[in-house]
Amino acid sequence: MNSITTDRHFTLVKDSLVHGKGVFAKQKIPKGTRIFEYAGERVLKSNLAQELVSGLTSLVYVMNLNETMAIDGERGGNDARFINHSCDPNCEVLYFNQTPYVYALQEILEGDELSFDYKYGSDADVEATAEQKREWFPCNCGAKNCRGTLLEN
Ligand SMILES: [Zn+2]
């Protein structure tokens, strides 16, 4: 938890036109900047369904970590959990020592909303048609190249 407050230098959280809250640049962020960690409690993926039922998590802010573990930004998380998905994102998530960090993929201007590609299901066996993917996990990010779904195709 120690690095969380100092990591907020570049960003602020406010209402987003895309979905709910979003994370916005408070100042210009150069390409390649490590903006902050995607913080949260490390949880066993095999426990998540039960934890959803018992109200410990809504699963909304769960980030994949490896085959067995995920990070739940709802528990012990920071502002990174409010970053919205885009099919044409200005950020990416890179992992170092089993810890995800949000990096600027390009120069981000003051006031721009941060986004990254959630790529849901990229390590899961999601058996669905393109139509089902768009129905179950719809994307309305507005990008020219929008896939129409949060799932990785
Ligand atoms: Zn999209």
Backbone and ligand atoms as CSV (ligand in chain L), in Angstrom:
chain,resi,resn,atom,element,x,y,z
A,1,MET,N,N,0.822,-1.204,0.000
A,1,MET,CA,C,0.000,0.000,0.000
A,1,MET,C,C,0.863,1.265,0.000
A,2,ASN,N,N,2.159,1.139,0.304
A,2,ASN,CA,C,2.977,2.325,0.554
A,2,ASN,C,C,3.154,3.217,-0.673
A,3,SER,N,N,3.131,2.633,-1.872
A,3,SER,CA,C,3.421,3.425,-3.060
A,3,SER,C,C,2.178,4.054,-3.669
A,4,ILE,N,N,1.031,3.746,-3.149
A,4,ILE,CA,C,-0.203,4.099,-3.848
A,4,ILE,C,C,-0.414,5.608,-3.928
A,5,THR,N,N,-0.294,6.330,-2.835
A,5,THR,CA,C,-0.602,7.758,-2.888
A,5,THR,C,C,0.410,8.501,-3.757
A,6,THR,N,N,1.671,8.155,-3.674
A,6,THR,CA,C,2.670,8.853,-4.478
A,6,THR,C,C,2.499,8.554,-5.961
A,7,ASP,N,N,1.881,7.432,-6.298
A,7,ASP,CA,C,1.705,7.068,-7.698
A,7,ASP,C,C,0.612,7.863,-8.393
A,8,ARG,N,N,-0.122,8.686,-7.699
A,8,ARG,CA,C,-1.256,9.371,-8.314
A,8,ARG,C,C,-0.880,10.701,-8.939
A,9,HIS,N,N,0.386,10.983,-9.004
A,9,HIS,CA,C,0.851,12.281,-9.467
A,9,HIS,C,C,0.310,12.656,-10.851
A,10,PHE,N,N,0.236,11.703,-11.743
A,10,PHE,CA,C,-0.118,11.992,-13.134
A,10,PHE,C,C,-1.619,12.039,-13.392
A,11,THR,N,N,-2.410,11.516,-12.478
A,11,THR,CA,C,-3.806,11.251,-12.838
A,11,THR,C,C,-4.801,11.696,-11.778
A,12,LEU,N,N,-6.057,11.776,-12.205
A,12,LEU,CA,C,-7.162,11.966,-11.279
A,12,LEU,C,C,-8.340,11.123,-11.774
A,13,VAL,N,N,-9.256,10.831,-10.836
A,13,VAL,CA,C,-10.426,10.017,-11.162
A,13,VAL,C,C,-11.652,10.911,-11.189
A,14,LYS,N,N,-12.424,10.811,-12.258
A,14,LYS,CA,C,-13.703,11.535,-12.316
A,14,LYS,C,C,-14.650,10.773,-13.233
A,15,ASP,N,N,-15.874,11.270,-13.360
A,15,ASP,CA,C,-16.850,10.592,-14.197
A,15,ASP,C,C,-16.369,10.531,-15.643
A,16,SER,N,N,-16.620,9.390,-16.266
A,16,SER,CA,C,-16.187,9.155,-17.637
A,16,SER,C,C,-17.375,9.141,-18.567
A,17,LEU,N,N,-17.161,9.590,-19.810
A,17,LEU,CA,C,-18.221,9.486,-20.807
A,17,LEU,C,C,-18.335,8.059,-21.317
A,18,VAL,N,N,-17.266,7.266,-21.151
A,18,VAL,CA,C,-17.276,5.895,-21.652
A,18,VAL,C,C,-18.081,5.006,-20.721
A,19,HIS,N,N,-17.698,5.007,-19.430
A,19,HIS,CA,C,-18.381,4.109,-18.496
A,19,HIS,C,C,-18.021,4.494,-17.071
A,20,GLY,N,N,-19.007,4.802,-16.242
A,20,GLY,CA,C,-18.792,5.041,-14.815
A,20,GLY,C,C,-17.711,6.071,-14.571
A,21,LYS,N,N,-16.774,5.727,-13.714
A,21,LYS,CA,C,-15.633,6.601,-13.464
A,21,LYS,C,C,-14.522,6.284,-14.451
A,22,GLY,N,N,-13.629,7.243,-14.615
A,22,GLY,CA,C,-12.470,7.021,-15.463
A,22,GLY,C,C,-11.263,7.699,-14.854
A,23,VAL,N,N,-10.091,7.415,-15.419
A,23,VAL,CA,C,-8.837,8.011,-14.961
A,23,VAL,C,C,-8.343,8.962,-16.043
A,24,PHE,N,N,-8.008,10.184,-15.638
A,24,PHE,CA,C,-7.644,11.235,-16.589
A,24,PHE,C,C,-6.269,11.789,-16.272
A,25,ALA,N,N,-5.580,12.219,-17.318
A,25,ALA,CA,C,-4.244,12.801,-17.142
A,25,ALA,C,C,-4.367,14.201,-16.559
A,26,LYS,N,N,-3.661,14.451,-15.464
A,26,LYS,CA,C,-3.624,15.778,-14.839
A,26,LYS,C,C,-2.618,16.674,-15.544
A,27,GLN,N,N,-1.715,16.039,-16.248
A,27,GLN,CA,C,-0.678,16.755,-16.980
A,27,GLN,C,C,-0.227,15.844,-18.108
A,28,LYS,N,N,0.570,16.373,-19.005
A,28,LYS,CA,C,1.062,15.559,-20.110
A,28,LYS,C,C,1.878,14.387,-19.564
A,29,ILE,N,N,1.622,13.192,-20.101
A,29,ILE,CA,C,2.363,12.000,-19.685
A,29,ILE,C,C,3.172,11.511,-20.881
A,30,PRO,N,N,4.484,11.532,-20.791
A,30,PRO,CA,C,5.300,11.092,-21.933
A,30,PRO,C,C,5.107,9.602,-22.237
A,31,LYS,N,N,5.248,9.261,-23.512
A,31,LYS,CA,C,5.202,7.861,-23.942
A,31,LYS,C,C,6.204,7.044,-23.134
A,32,GLY,N,N,5.803,5.871,-22.705
A,32,GLY,CA,C,6.708,4.981,-21.990
A,32,GLY,C,C,6.725,5.172,-20.482
A,33,THR,N,N,6.004,6.178,-19.995
A,33,THR,CA,C,5.976,6.429,-18.548
A,33,THR,C,C,5.280,5.274,-17.818
A,34,ARG,N,N,5.886,4.842,-16.704
A,34,ARG,CA,C,5.188,3.922,-15.814
A,34,ARG,C,C,4.284,4.774,-14.928
A,35,ILE,N,N,2.992,4.712,-15.144
A,35,ILE,CA,C,2.062,5.630,-14.484
A,35,ILE,C,C,1.780,5.180,-13.054
A,36,PHE,N,N,1.432,3.933,-12.888
A,36,PHE,CA,C,1.276,3.361,-11.552
A,36,PHE,C,C,1.111,1.852,-11.636
A,37,GLU,N,N,1.183,1.245,-10.477
A,37,GLU,CA,C,0.916,-0.192,-10.370
A,37,GLU,C,C,-0.586,-0.425,-10.451
A,38,TYR,N,N,-0.990,-1.557,-11.021
A,38,TYR,CA,C,-2.375,-1.993,-10.866
A,38,TYR,C,C,-2.436,-2.761,-9.552
A,39,ALA,N,N,-2.777,-2.036,-8.487
A,39,ALA,CA,C,-2.677,-2.602,-7.149
A,39,ALA,C,C,-3.922,-3.395,-6.786
A,40,GLY,N,N,-3.765,-4.252,-5.810
A,40,GLY,CA,C,-4.899,-5.034,-5.323
A,40,GLY,C,C,-4.428,-6.288,-4.623
A,41,GLU,N,N,-5.381,-6.940,-4.010
A,41,GLU,CA,C,-5.080,-8.166,-3.285
A,41,GLU,C,C,-4.858,-9.313,-4.268
A,42,ARG,N,N,-3.860,-10.126,-3.982
A,42,ARG,CA,C,-3.651,-11.321,-4.796
A,42,ARG,C,C,-4.604,-12.417,-4.329
A,43,VAL,N,N,-5.389,-12.928,-5.266
A,43,VAL,CA,C,-6.426,-13.903,-4.913
A,43,VAL,C,C,-6.314,-15.125,-5.817
A,44,LEU,N,N,-6.774,-16.240,-5.295
A,44,LEU,CA,C,-6.822,-17.470,-6.070
A,44,LEU,C,C,-8.007,-17.415,-7.026
A,45,LYS,N,N,-7.735,-17.656,-8.304
A,45,LYS,CA,C,-8.832,-17.612,-9.271
A,45,LYS,C,C,-9.901,-18.654,-8.956
A,46,SER,N,N,-9.464,-19.791,-8.404
A,46,SER,CA,C,-10.419,-20.854,-8.103
A,46,SER,C,C,-11.387,-20.463,-6.990
A,47,ASN,N,N,-11.059,-19.424,-6.224
A,47,ASN,CA,C,-11.950,-18.975,-5.143
A,47,ASN,C,C,-12.908,-17.874,-5.579
A,48,LEU,N,N,-12.693,-17.307,-6.764
A,48,LEU,CA,C,-13.416,-16.089,-7.126
A,48,LEU,C,C,-14.935,-16.288,-7.211
A,49,ALA,N,N,-15.357,-17.409,-7.746
A,49,ALA,CA,C,-16.802,-17.627,-7.886
A,49,ALA,C,C,-17.472,-17.624,-6.514
A,50,GLN,N,N,-16.841,-18.313,-5.558
A,50,GLN,CA,C,-17.398,-18.349,-4.202
A,50,GLN,C,C,-17.337,-16.966,-3.550
A,51,GLU,N,N,-16.267,-16.232,-3.813
A,51,GLU,CA,C,-16.137,-14.896,-3.218
A,51,GLU,C,C,-17.154,-13.917,-3.807
A,52,LEU,N,N,-17.533,-14.143,-5.054
A,52,LEU,CA,C,-18.604,-13.339,-5.663
A,52,LEU,C,C,-19.924,-13.617,-4.943
A,53,VAL,N,N,-20.208,-14.896,-4.722
A,53,VAL,CA,C,-21.454,-15.297,-4.063
A,53,VAL,C,C,-21.524,-14.730,-2.650
A,54,SER,N,N,-20.393,-14.750,-1.940
A,54,SER,CA,C,-20.401,-14.307,-0.549
A,54,SER,C,C,-20.214,-12.790,-0.426
A,55,GLY,N,N,-20.123,-12.092,-1.536
A,55,GLY,CA,C,-20.101,-10.631,-1.509
A,55,GLY,C,C,-18.736,-10.016,-1.238
A,56,LEU,N,N,-17.672,-10.814,-1.262
A,56,LEU,CA,C,-16.328,-10.272,-1.035
A,56,LEU,C,C,-15.828,-9.454,-2.218
A,57,THR,N,N,-16.359,-9.756,-3.392
A,57,THR,CA,C,-15.919,-9.067,-4.604
A,57,THR,C,C,-17.057,-9.015,-5.608
A,58,SER,N,N,-16.995,-8.015,-6.497
A,58,SER,CA,C,-17.962,-7.953,-7.597
A,58,SER,C,C,-17.347,-8.479,-8.893
A,59,LEU,N,N,-16.061,-8.800,-8.849
A,59,LEU,CA,C,-15.282,-9.283,-10.007
A,59,LEU,C,C,-15.028,-8.196,-11.055
A,60,VAL,N,N,-15.521,-6.976,-10.805
A,60,VAL,CA,C,-15.415,-5.920,-11.807
A,60,VAL,C,C,-13.960,-5.499,-12.026
A,61,TYR,N,N,-13.145,-5.572,-10.954
A,61,TYR,CA,C,-11.785,-5.036,-11.028
A,61,TYR,C,C,-10.714,-6.130,-10.953
A,62,VAL,N,N,-11.075,-7.336,-11.390
A,62,VAL,CA,C,-10.128,-8.441,-11.325
A,62,VAL,C,C,-9.226,-8.441,-12.554
A,63,MET,N,N,-7.935,-8.466,-12.312
A,63,MET,CA,C,-6.932,-8.497,-13.376
A,63,MET,C,C,-6.200,-9.832,-13.327
A,64,ASN,N,N,-6.083,-10.481,-14.473
A,64,ASN,CA,C,-5.396,-11.763,-14.523
A,64,ASN,C,C,-3.909,-11.615,-14.172
A,65,LEU,N,N,-3.379,-12.562,-13.418
A,65,LEU,CA,C,-1.970,-12.511,-13.057
A,65,LEU,C,C,-1.210,-13.695,-13.647
A,66,ASN,N,N,-1.664,-14.891,-13.365
A,66,ASN,CA,C,-1.053,-16.084,-13.956
A,66,ASN,C,C,-2.096,-17.198,-13.974
A,67,GLU,N,N,-1.649,-18.432,-14.128
A,67,GLU,CA,C,-2.609,-19.521,-14.282
A,67,GLU,C,C,-3.528,-19.677,-13.082
A,68,THR,N,N,-3.007,-19.397,-11.891
A,68,THR,CA,C,-3.802,-19.643,-10.697
A,68,THR,C,C,-4.233,-18.382,-9.955
A,69,MET,N,N,-3.502,-17.292,-10.150
A,69,MET,CA,C,-3.747,-16.094,-9.343
A,69,MET,C,C,-4.269,-14.923,-10.184
A,70,ALA,N,N,-5.032,-14.075,-9.505
A,70,ALA,CA,C,-5.483,-12.826,-10.104
A,70,ALA,C,C,-5.278,-11.723,-9.073
A,71,ILE,N,N,-5.398,-10.474,-9.535
A,71,ILE,CA,C,-5.336,-9.326,-8.630
A,71,ILE,C,C,-6.713,-8.692,-8.617
A,72,ASP,N,N,-7.249,-8.486,-7.421
A,72,ASP,CA,C,-8.570,-7.883,-7.300
A,72,ASP,C,C,-8.420,-6.438,-6.834
A,73,GLY,N,N,-8.584,-5.500,-7.760
A,73,GLY,CA,C,-8.435,-4.079,-7.455
A,73,GLY,C,C,-9.504,-3.544,-6.514
A,74,GLU,N,N,-10.541,-4.330,-6.310
A,74,GLU,CA,C,-11.597,-3.915,-5.383
A,74,GLU,C,C,-11.122,-4.014,-3.936
A,75,ARG,N,N,-10.139,-4.861,-3.700
A,75,ARG,CA,C,-9.594,-5.052,-2.350
A,75,ARG,C,C,-8.149,-4.550,-2.343
A,76,GLY,N,N,-7.937,-3.446,-1.643
A,76,GLY,CA,C,-6.585,-2.895,-1.557
A,76,GLY,C,C,-6.076,-2.296,-2.847
A,77,GLY,N,N,-6.996,-1.938,-3.738
A,77,GLY,CA,C,-6.579,-1.402,-5.028
A,77,GLY,C,C,-6.358,0.097,-5.010
A,78,ASN,N,N,-5.900,0.625,-6.130
A,78,ASN,CA,C,-5.679,2.060,-6.277
A,78,ASN,C,C,-6.504,2.573,-7.454
A,79,ASP,N,N,-6.222,3.794,-7.885
A,79,ASP,CA,C,-7.006,4.407,-8.958
A,79,ASP,C,C,-6.919,3.639,-10.273
A,80,ALA,N,N,-5.910,2.817,-10.440
A,80,ALA,CA,C,-5.749,2.079,-11.698
A,80,ALA,C,C,-6.986,1.254,-12.028
A,81,ARG,N,N,-7.727,0.845,-10.989
A,81,ARG,CA,C,-8.892,-0.002,-11.259
A,81,ARG,C,C,-9.997,0.743,-12.005
A,82,PHE,N,N,-9.943,2.071,-12.021
A,82,PHE,CA,C,-10.986,2.842,-12.701
A,82,PHE,C,C,-10.665,3.106,-14.166
A,83,ILE,N,N,-9.534,2.614,-14.635
A,83,ILE,CA,C,-9.207,2.809,-16.056
A,83,ILE,C,C,-10.168,1.995,-16.913
A,84,ASN,N,N,-10.772,2.642,-17.887
A,84,ASN,CA,C,-11.718,1.964,-18.764
A,84,ASN,C,C,-11.005,1.246,-19.908
A,85,HIS,N,N,-11.737,0.302,-20.474
A,85,HIS,CA,C,-11.238,-0.437,-21.633
A,85,HIS,C,C,-11.347,0.407,-22.891
A,86,SER,N,N,-10.396,0.235,-23.796
A,86,SER,CA,C,-10.559,0.718,-25.164
A,86,SER,C,C,-9.919,-0.277,-26.114
A,87,CYS,N,N,-10.511,-0.426,-27.286
A,87,CYS,CA,C,-9.909,-1.265,-28.327
A,87,CYS,C,C,-8.750,-0.528,-29.007
A,88,ASP,N,N,-8.632,0.768,-28.766
A,88,ASP,CA,C,-7.545,1.587,-29.310
A,88,ASP,C,C,-6.952,2.378,-28.144
A,89,PRO,N,N,-6.287,1.668,-27.213
A,89,PRO,CA,C,-5.917,2.263,-25.922
A,89,PRO,C,C,-4.687,3.164,-26.006
A,90,ASN,N,N,-4.536,4.029,-24.979
A,90,ASN,CA,C,-3.321,4.840,-24.891
A,90,ASN,C,C,-2.380,4.330,-23.795
A,91,CYS,N,N,-2.787,3.237,-23.117
A,91,CYS,CA,C,-1.931,2.615,-22.102
A,91,CYS,C,C,-1.874,1.115,-22.331
A,92,GLU,N,N,-0.882,0.489,-21.711
A,92,GLU,CA,C,-0.793,-0.963,-21.721
A,92,GLU,C,C,-0.350,-1.412,-20.341
A,93,VAL,N,N,-0.618,-2.691,-20.044
A,93,VAL,CA,C,-0.235,-3.255,-18.760
A,93,VAL,C,C,0.927,-4.208,-18.986
A,94,LEU,N,N,2.034,-3.963,-18.302
A,94,LEU,CA,C,3.201,-4.843,-18.381
A,94,LEU,C,C,3.480,-5.405,-16.997
A,95,TYR,N,N,3.951,-6.640,-16.960
A,95,TYR,CA,C,4.179,-7.323,-15.688
A,95,TYR,C,C,5.668,-7.408,-15.384
A,96,PHE,N,N,6.025,-7.031,-14.159
A,96,PHE,CA,C,7.385,-7.222,-13.671
A,96,PHE,C,C,7.299,-7.863,-12.294
A,97,ASN,N,N,8.046,-8.931,-12.095
A,97,ASN,CA,C,8.006,-9.646,-10.818
A,97,ASN,C,C,6.577,-9.929,-10.371
A,98,GLN,N,N,5.770,-10.428,-11.309
A,98,GLN,CA,C,4.392,-10.802,-10.984
A,98,GLN,C,C,3.560,-9.616,-10.495
A,99,THR,N,N,3.939,-8.427,-10.929
A,99,THR,CA,C,3.174,-7.243,-10.555
A,99,THR,C,C,2.840,-6.455,-11.818
A,100,PRO,N,N,1.553,-6.170,-12.043
A,100,PRO,CA,C,1.179,-5.411,-13.232
A,100,PRO,C,C,1.341,-3.900,-13.041
A,101,TYR,N,N,1.881,-3.251,-14.053
A,101,TYR,CA,C,2.032,-1.789,-14.047
A,101,TYR,C,C,1.399,-1.227,-15.309
A,102,VAL,N,N,0.824,-0.035,-15.174
A,102,VAL,CA,C,0.209,0.639,-16.306
A,102,VAL,C,C,1.226,1.603,-16.907
A,103,TYR,N,N,1.484,1.442,-18.198
A,103,TYR,CA,C,2.442,2.270,-18.923
A,103,TYR,C,C,1.731,3.067,-20.007
A,104,ALA,N,N,2.278,4.235,-20.309
A,104,ALA,CA,C,1.746,5.041,-21.407
A,104,ALA,C,C,2.264,4.490,-22.731
A,105,LEU,N,N,1.349,4.067,-23.598
A,105,LEU,CA,C,1.696,3.542,-24.926
A,105,LEU,C,C,2.075,4.664,-25.878
A,106,GLN,N,N,1.612,5.833,-25.566
A,106,GLN,CA,C,1.854,7.008,-26.412
A,106,GLN,C,C,1.838,8.220,-25.503
A,107,GLU,N,N,2.192,9.365,-26.049
A,107,GLU,CA,C,2.085,10.581,-25.243
A,107,GLU,C,C,0.604,10.842,-24.951
A,108,ILE,N,N,0.306,11.108,-23.683
A,108,ILE,CA,C,-1.078,11.354,-23.278
A,108,ILE,C,C,-1.177,12.807,-22.835
A,109,LEU,N,N,-2.124,13.518,-23.394
A,109,LEU,CA,C,-2.234,14.951,-23.124
A,109,LEU,C,C,-3.092,15.210,-21.895
A,110,GLU,N,N,-2.871,16.352,-21.280
A,110,GLU,CA,C,-3.642,16.751,-20.109
A,110,GLU,C,C,-5.134,16.676,-20.438
A,111,GLY,N,N,-5.893,16.029,-19.558
A,111,GLY,CA,C,-7.334,15.918,-19.759
A,111,GLY,C,C,-7.770,14.670,-20.494
A,112,ASP,N,N,-6.847,13.979,-21.170
A,112,ASP,CA,C,-7.195,12.744,-21.874
A,112,ASP,C,C,-7.552,11.642,-20.884
A,113,GLU,N,N,-8.507,10.803,-21.266
A,113,GLU,CA,C,-8.834,9.651,-20.428
A,113,GLU,C,C,-7.885,8.503,-20.737
A,114,LEU,N,N,-7.382,7.850,-19.687
A,114,LEU,CA,C,-6.505,6.692,-19.854
A,114,LEU,C,C,-7.344,5.454,-20.157
A,115,SER,N,N,-6.772,4.554,-20.949
A,115,SER,CA,C,-7.476,3.317,-21.280
A,115,SER,C,C,-6.447,2.238,-21.579
A,116,PHE,N,N,-6.846,0.998,-21.366
A,116,PHE,CA,C,-6.048,-0.111,-21.888
A,116,PHE,C,C,-6.977,-1.198,-22.377
A,117,ASP,N,N,-6.430,-2.141,-23.107
A,117,ASP,CA,C,-7.231,-3.209,-23.699
A,117,ASP,C,C,-7.350,-4.340,-22.685
A,118,TYR,N,N,-8.560,-4.571,-22.177
A,118,TYR,CA,C,-8.753,-5.576,-21.123
A,118,TYR,C,C,-8.413,-6.990,-21.601
A,119,LYS,N,N,-8.667,-7.264,-22.873
A,119,LYS,CA,C,-8.393,-8.604,-23.436
A,119,LYS,C,C,-8.932,-9.711,-22.540
A,120,TYR,N,N,-10.151,-9.556,-22.106
A,120,TYR,CA,C,-10.774,-10.593,-21.285
A,120,TYR,C,C,-10.690,-11.949,-21.975
A,121,GLY,N,N,-10.426,-12.951,-21.170
A,121,GLY,CA,C,-10.493,-14.303,-21.705
A,121,GLY,C,C,-9.266,-14.690,-22.494
A,122,SER,N,N,-8.211,-13.879,-22.448
A,122,SER,CA,C,-7.047,-14.181,-23.265
A,122,SER,C,C,-6.339,-15.452,-22.791
A,123,ASP,N,N,-6.568,-15.851,-21.541
A,123,ASP,CA,C,-5.963,-17.104,-21.099
A,123,ASP,C,C,-7.039,-18.126,-20.729
A,124,ALA,N,N,-8.261,-17.814,-21.023
A,124,ALA,CA,C,-9.348,-18.743,-20.690
A,124,ALA,C,C,-9.884,-19.378,-21.967
A,125,ASP,N,N,-10.609,-20.447,-21.815
A,125,ASP,CA,C,-11.207,-21.090,-22.970
A,125,ASP,C,C,-12.620,-20.560,-23.149
A,126,VAL,N,N,-12.718,-19.445,-23.817
A,126,VAL,CA,C,-14.039,-18.879,-24.048
A,126,VAL,C,C,-14.525,-19.387,-25.395
A,127,GLU,N,N,-15.472,-20.296,-25.337
A,127,GLU,CA,C,-16.035,-20.851,-26.558
A,127,GLU,C,C,-17.292,-20.075,-26.888
A,128,ALA,N,N,-17.181,-19.178,-27.823
A,128,ALA,CA,C,-18.341,-18.374,-28.183
A,128,ALA,C,C,-18.178,-17.852,-29.592
A,129,THR,N,N,-19.287,-17.631,-30.238
A,129,THR,CA,C,-19.241,-17.014,-31.557
A,129,THR,C,C,-18.971,-15.526,-31.388
A,130,ALA,N,N,-18.583,-14.886,-32.472
A,130,ALA,CA,C,-18.312,-13.445,-32.413
A,130,ALA,C,C,-19.559,-12.696,-31.949
A,131,GLU,N,N,-20.704,-13.182,-32.380
A,131,GLU,CA,C,-21.971,-12.545,-31.998
A,131,GLU,C,C,-22.213,-12.661,-30.492
A,132,GLN,N,N,-21.957,-13.849,-29.930
A,132,GLN,CA,C,-22.128,-14.053,-28.485
A,132,GLN,C,C,-21.164,-13.197,-27.688
A,133,LYS,N,N,-19.924,-13.091,-28.166
A,133,LYS,CA,C,-18.937,-12.267,-27.466
A,133,LYS,C,C,-19.402,-10.819,-27.372
A,134,ARG,N,N,-19.957,-10.326,-28.480
A,134,ARG,CA,C,-20.425,-8.937,-28.475
A,134,ARG,C,C,-21.645,-8.770,-27.583
A,135,GLU,N,N,-22.437,-9.844,-27.469
A,135,GLU,CA,C,-23.635,-9.775,-26.640
A,135,GLU,C,C,-23.277,-9.870,-25.151
A,136,TRP,N,N,-22.353,-10.769,-24.803
A,136,TRP,CA,C,-22.036,-11.028,-23.399
A,136,TRP,C,C,-21.090,-9.990,-22.819
A,137,PHE,N,N,-20.122,-9.561,-23.611
A,137,PHE,CA,C,-19.124,-8.596,-23.134
A,137,PHE,C,C,-19.039,-7.441,-24.126
A,138,PRO,N,N,-20.098,-6.654,-24.210
A,138,PRO,CA,C,-20.124,-5.616,-25.249
A,138,PRO,C,C,-19.120,-4.505,-24.986
A,139,CYS,N,N,-18.570,-3.947,-26.057
A,139,CYS,CA,C,-17.689,-2.793,-25.957
A,139,CYS,C,C,-18.317,-1.638,-26.727
A,140,ASN,N,N,-18.318,-0.497,-26.105
A,140,ASN,CA,C,-18.822,0.715,-26.760
A,140,ASN,C,C,-17.784,1.822,-26.644
A,141,CYS,N,N,-16.520,1.460,-26.862
A,141,CYS,CA,C,-15.443,2.422,-26.596
A,141,CYS,C,C,-15.406,3.534,-27.635
A,142,GLY,N,N,-16.020,3.311,-28.787
A,142,GLY,CA,C,-16.071,4.367,-29.791
A,142,GLY,C,C,-14.851,4.450,-30.691
A,143,ALA,N,N,-13.857,3.556,-30.479
A,143,ALA,CA,C,-12.680,3.578,-31.345
A,143,ALA,C,C,-13.055,3.140,-32.764
A,144,LYS,N,N,-12.325,3.661,-33.757
A,144,LYS,CA,C,-12.603,3.290,-35.148
A,144,LYS,C,C,-12.476,1.784,-35.361
A,145,ASN,N,N,-11.500,1.185,-34.644
A,145,ASN,CA,C,-11.248,-0.252,-34.818
A,145,ASN,C,C,-11.887,-1.067,-33.698
A,146,CYS,N,N,-12.969,-0.578,-33.100
A,146,CYS,CA,C,-13.619,-1.271,-31.975
A,146,CYS,C,C,-14.021,-2.694,-32.380
A,147,ARG,N,N,-13.629,-3.685,-31.534
A,147,ARG,CA,C,-13.976,-5.082,-31.804
A,147,ARG,C,C,-15.430,-5.367,-31.471
A,148,GLY,N,N,-16.056,-4.494,-30.675
A,148,GLY,CA,C,-17.440,-4.716,-30.261
A,148,GLY,C,C,-17.550,-5.584,-29.034
A,149,THR,N,N,-16.404,-6.057,-28.517
A,149,THR,CA,C,-16.413,-6.917,-27.334
A,149,THR,C,C,-15.140,-6.677,-26.524
A,150,LEU,N,N,-15.250,-6.881,-25.192
A,150,LEU,CA,C,-14.081,-6.756,-24.323
A,150,LEU,C,C,-13.177,-7.981,-24.432
A,151,LEU,N,N,-13.689,-9.050,-25.033
A,151,LEU,CA,C,-12.888,-10.272,-25.154
A,151,LEU,C,C,-11.837,-10.097,-26.240
A,152,GLU,N,N,-10.716,-10.752,-26.023
A,152,GLU,CA,C,-9.693,-10.791,-27.059
A,152,GLU,C,C,-10.177,-11.778,-28.118
A,153,ASN,N,N,-10.066,-11.410,-29.392
A,153,ASN,CA,C,-10.532,-12.341,-30.414
A,153,ASN,C,C,-9.441,-13.290,-30.866
L,1,ZN,ZN,ZN,-14.185,-1.196,-28.366
